[in-house]
Amino acid sequence: MNISKSDIYQHLDRGDGICKYFNEITKLCNIYETRPVICNIDGAYKNFFCNYISIEEYYQLNYDSCNELKRQFERDKLKK
C-alpha cells in the first residue's frame, strides 16, 4: 500500500508512500482528532464513495487494506 498511488490521498504522502501525519514511534496519526474527512471512514464513504460501492463492501475493503498494511509492516520489520 502506498498513498502516493491514490489520487485522493497523494497530497498526504511524505515522499515515501506513507502519510506525513503517521507517527513512526506511536504508530498513530498525529492529527487524528482534526484529520481530513477523507481519513474518516464514515465521512469518506458519505462524501466520496456512497454512489459507487455499498457500505458493507467499503468496510470490507478498509478492513482488508488495514490487515495488508499490518502484514507489510511486519515483513518490513523482519527485513531490518
N, C-alpha and C positions, 0 to 999 in steps of 0.2 A: 504494500500500500504506500502510495506516495501522493501527497496532496497537490503537488505541482502538476499532476496529470489531470486534475479536475478543474474545469473552468470556474466552478463556483467556489472552490477552496484555494486555488493557487495564490491568491493575494495574501494568504496566511502562511505561505511557505517561507521558512527561514533560510532557504537556499539548499537544503539537503532533503527536501520532501517531507520534513517534519514541521508541524505547526510552530510558529515563532512564539506561541504562548505556552508551549509544553515545557514543564519544569522537569529536567532530567533527574534531579535528585528526588523529588517527591513523587514523580510520575503522575502529576496532576496538572490541571490547567491553571495558569496564573491569573486568568481573568474570568474564572467560571461564573461568578455572580453577575458579571456585566458582559458575558460573552455575546457575540452577534447571534441573531436569530438563526442563521444557517448552522450554528453549532448546537442549537437546541433541537433535539429530535422531534418533539411535537410541533414546535414552531416552524421548523424547516418543512415538515410534512404539509402543514396547513398552508404555508406561503409559497412553496415551490413544487411539491410533488403530488398533491392530492388529486390532480387531474390525470395523472399518469399511472398510478400504482395504488393498490389497496393499502390500507393502514397495516394490515397483517403482513403483507409482503414487505412493506417498508421496514417494519420492526424486525422481521427475519433477516433482511439484508444488513441492517445495522448490527444485529446480534452476530451474524456470520463474519462481518467485517471486523468487529471488535475481537472476536476469537482469533481471526487470522493475524491481526496486529500483535496479539499476545504471543502467538506461536513464532512469528518473525522475531519479536523481541528476545524470546528465549533462545532461538537459533543464533542470533547475533551475539548474545551473551556468551554462548558456548564457544564461539569462534575467537573470543578475546583471551 
